[in-house]
Amino acid sequence: MTDEELHPGIQLLGEAALVFSVAPGLQAQQRLWAACRWLQQRHADVEWVLGMGNLTARFDPLVIKATRLERALETAWAASADAVPAPGKQVEIPVRYTGADLAHVAEHAGLTVAEVIALHTSPDYTVFCLGFLPGFAYLGGLDERIACPRRAEPRLKVPAGAIGIAGSQTGIYPLASPGGWQLIGRTSLSLFDAAAATPALLAPGDTVRFVEVTR
């Protein structure tokens, strides 16, 4: 896709943050990964926060001017056009498909529960970014046939390891927390360990495949 099709833009958020946004998609996200690495190497005094289709700079306006970061973002985005995506690791996630909302997702899709499970385990998903909770991976690649809106009323507590669907995304709760995703299963795999050298199991660019297990 060309830059015109990706619609890149920069917006000031208050006095101490800038957000660079593009049309969402895997190609755009790969360029954002490259741009983020480029900026982290050259502007270590700025906090760079990678999101879905966006990259946010949090900075001290007394130390660095927003206009300087705007130019840096534009330069990084231009440089990302020639970047080769760094290969991520491949991770298999064992899943017991016993989620409380699995039947609802099937009904919404007009499919059987078995068909929903088959469609959820078929793709190789790409980790677009981490957010919401430490180690929470936003995964791209969900089959649109099982896309489903969030719950009208979020749960006060979703257990760690719960796997859900929200809109056209699927994700895994690394920690217990409130949440409004439609829960379809759960994994016993630990996705976040604060004491580990690398706390989060998944990172942007990794590939995830869900594998059904019965226990």
N, C-alpha and C positions, 0 to 999 in steps of 0.2 A: 504494500500500500504506500502511496505517496504521502508527503507531509500534508498536502491539501486534504486528502481523505482522512487523515488522522486528526485533523483540527487541533494542533497543539496551541496551548494558550497559557499565560501566566497571570495569576491573580494574587494580589496582596491580601493577606489575612491579618488584620490588625496592623501593629507596628513591628512585629517580630516574627513574621512567618510569610513565606511565599509558597504557593502551590502551582506546580506545572502539571497540566492535565492534557490527556490525549484520548481519542476514542478507544474504548476498551477492546482488547483482543490479544492473542498470543504474540503476534509480531510486534505490536506496540509495547507489550509488557517486556519482551526480550530487550528492546531498545532501552526501556526504562532501567532494567537491571544494569545494562552497560553504562548508561549515563550516571546512575547512582555510584557505581564503582569509580568512574572517572572523577566525580565530584568529591567522593570521600578521600581520594588520594591527594587532591589539590586543595581542599577546603576542610581540613580536619577540625577547624574551630566552629563548624556548623553541624547541627544535627540533621541528618538526611533521613526522612521517613518515607519508605516505599509503600504505596498503596495500590489498589486496583485501578489501573489507568491513570495514576498520578504519582507525583514525587513532591514531597513537601520539605522545604528548608526552614528550620527553626534557628534563629540567630539573635545575637545581641545587637540591636540597632546602634548602640554606642560604640561598637567595635567595628562593625562592617555595614556598609550601606546596601539597601535593598537593590539599588540600580546595579551594583557590582554583581550581586547574586543573579539578577535577571540575565545579565550578559553571560555569566558562567553557565546557567541553565541552558541558554540558547546554544552555547558552544558545545556543551556536553551532549545535547540532543543531536546536533549536527554530526558530531563525531560518532555517535552510536549507530549511524546508518551503515557504517562499514565494520562494525564490531561483529565478531563471530561469537555466538552464544556459548558460554562455558558449559560443558556437560555436567549435569547434576547426577546425583546418585539415584538408583532405582530402589524403591521401598515397597514391599508387599505388606498390606495391612490385613490381618485376619479379622473377620467380622462374623458375629452371630447376628443374623437378621431377625431380631425379635423386638424391634423398636415399637414404642407405643403408638406411633403415627404411621406405621408401615401400611396398615389397611387403608388409612385415609389417603395416603399418597397414591395407592393403587386405584382407589375409587375415583380420585381426582383425574387420574390419567386414563381411566377407562380400561385398566389392565388388571390382570391377576397379580397377586403378591409374588408368585414365582416369576412372572414376567418382569416386574419391577426389580427384583433381585438380579435377574439375568442382565438387565440393561445397566444396572449400577455396577456390576462386576466386569462388564465388557471393556470399557475404555481404559487407556492409560491416561491418567490425569496429570496435569502439570501444576506445580505449586507456583501460583502467581505472586503471592506475598504472604507475610505473616502479620497478624493484627488481632484486635479485639481482646485476646488473652495471650499471655506468653506461650509461644509455640503453636498458636492456632493458625492453621494453613488454609488459605483460600485457594480452592482447587478449580481449575478450568478444565472443561471437557465433558461435563455432564450431558447425557443424552437429553435433548429437549423434550422428549416424550414423557420423562418423569420429573420435569421441572414442576415446582409446586410453591405457592406463596407461603410466607411465614405464617405461624399461628396467629390468630387474632389476639389471643391472650398468652404472652410469654410465660413460661414456667419459672417459678422462683428458684428452682435448683435443677440443673441438668448434670448428671454424673459425668465424671471424667471418663473419656473413652467413647462417649456417645457420638454417633455418626448421624448427621442430619442433612436435610435439603432445605434450601431457602432460595426461592426463585430459580435461577439457572445455575446455581452453585451447590456444591456439596462440601462438607467440612467435618472435622473431628474436634470435639471439645477436649483439649489437653488437661483441663482442670475442671473441677465442679464449679458451676456458676449459674446465674440466671441465663435464660436463653429462649428464643422464640423460633428456632429452626424445627422443622418437622423431623422427628427422630425415627430412624428406620433400623438402626442396629447399634452394636457396641463392640469395641475392640478391647482386648486385654493388654495391648501394646502400650507402653508408656511413651507419651509424646513430648513430655517436658520434665526435666530433672534439674532443679536449680543448682544442685551440688556438682553436676557433671561439668567437664571441661567445655563441652558444647551442649548447653542445656536443652536446646530444641532439636528433636529428631529430624525435622524437615526444614528445608531452606528453599528460598526462591530458585526455581530451575530444576528442582528434583522432580522425579516421575513417581507417581503413586498408582498402585493397582490394588483393588480390594479383592480379597479372596474369602469366599464363604466357608465358614467352619460351623460345626454343630455343637462344639463345646469348648 
